[in-house]
Amino acid sequence: MTTTAAPDAGRSAGDVHYPVTLTTADGVRLDIAVPDGGDVVTAARGAGLVLPSQCGQGTCGSCHATARGAYRLGPHSPAALPPEQEAVGGVLLCRTYPLGGVQVQVSYPRSRIVDGGIGRREGTIEAVTSIAHDTVWLRVQAAPDAAAGTGVEFDPGQFVELQLPGDDRRRAYSMANTPNWDGELEFLIRLHEGGYFSGYLADLLAGRRPLGERIVLHGPTGAFALRESGLRPRWFVAGGTGLAPLLSLLRRMAEWGEPHPARLLYGVTAEHDLPDLPVLAEITDALPGFELVPCVWQPGPTWTGRCGTPADVLAEDLAGLRVTAAPDVYVCGPPLLVDAVQQVVRAAGLPDGHVVTERVLPT
Ligand code: FES
């Protein structure tokens, strides 16, 4: 709930700071002071704590949290924070301006908050492969550095920002693989007509640019992750390139031999959008309890699989489930899909804690 309180009397606005307490999912408490008129993400960064965030403009939803106390929410997209979440204390920390003391609960553990600053690393583009008519698989080799050596460390579900040579712009992409000692990073990228990064990748695909060019990697960061909740089944729901972080989570489960029953509902518009991804077969082989469920929204006459959006298929499959078998649902994709899945999960009577979300915005 948003409430208001007057700033400290007798001091100029620039001197006024409000106490904000952040509590992480693993119970760690962090105290920061936010200047009057400042937002929580920026103030935390000033205190040497980089919170998971991306756009800084209230549009991506990656800084979502819940809050109690005196604060004002700045302009933001309802896709990033739907009104019904705002009504029960949902906030976007990049748009949260304290007006007094605020207690913030974040959904991720302390390890997702980076001390100091976001890492910066050089890399080279090693391969670009077309896997569907509008999607490519990108492989980047991180250059060894003094801090990380030859490997790449990140938590499955996280993302980095890629910066192309000679350009200040950055684009955020989730890793589709898992941390490794070889320094390899894999990404799934949708090609958009006229898109900035898309044009670059299209040139690489067509051989108009050489492979091996240097890029800069900023990160890792991001709060999307597997939750520890016993042996509850894990259902993964993906649309578009939201598949990438879910592949990372599934590959981690395969590496660790995790026994949870797992399903991946992957939605595409038409059959020809289904990606040719050998890694899906590898996951199927490595995880005995895994089932891949392609969902086609506009199927052709020969399609014999599931029809509808992944949210439609999820609703069908949740119907009739006993509560004791209720899965955790991990959803990553466009905001419309994420919102639809949240509604389906709620309508099925699953507690809010059963759904873990990540919104993918067009870049
Ligand atoms: S970083 Fe706050 S909504 Fe994107």
Residues whose N, C-alpha, C, O or C-beta is under 5 A from the ligand:
A	BS01	FES	S53 Q54 C55 G56 Q57 G58 T59 C60 G61 S62 C63 A80 L92 C94
